[in-house]
Amino acid sequence: MSQEEIFQKVKKIVSEQLGVEETEVKPEASFANDLGADSLDTVELVMALEEEFDIEIPDEAAEGIATVQAAVDYINGKVAV
């Protein structure tokens, strides 16, 4: 799966989970600051990403995923293995 394919899936999930337009979901967008996610939204988002990509994101790793690009990079590292 290419990084672009991952980004497109992440963008769709973020849009659905946070109730924002897909056009607002840019690589540099911060989940909290730009997209309005609170801590519960973040937990639900991580769970949705885990389910979609069939991976596990430990809490320590999830805390470091603050932007859309950080999520794409993390997932890319997991699915590329």
C-alpha angles and dihedrals in degrees: 000000000000124000089247091055090050091049092051091051092045090049092053093048093046091049092051096042097045099033095237130133115266088236089065092055102090126161093252094047116121113224092221104031102035104024100035099239118164124200093274091049089052093052091049091047092052090049091051091049091048090052096045095049097031093235136122120238110197117220091249091056093043090056089059094051102090102144137046091248091052089055092048092048093048093048092045089055091051100045094041091063 
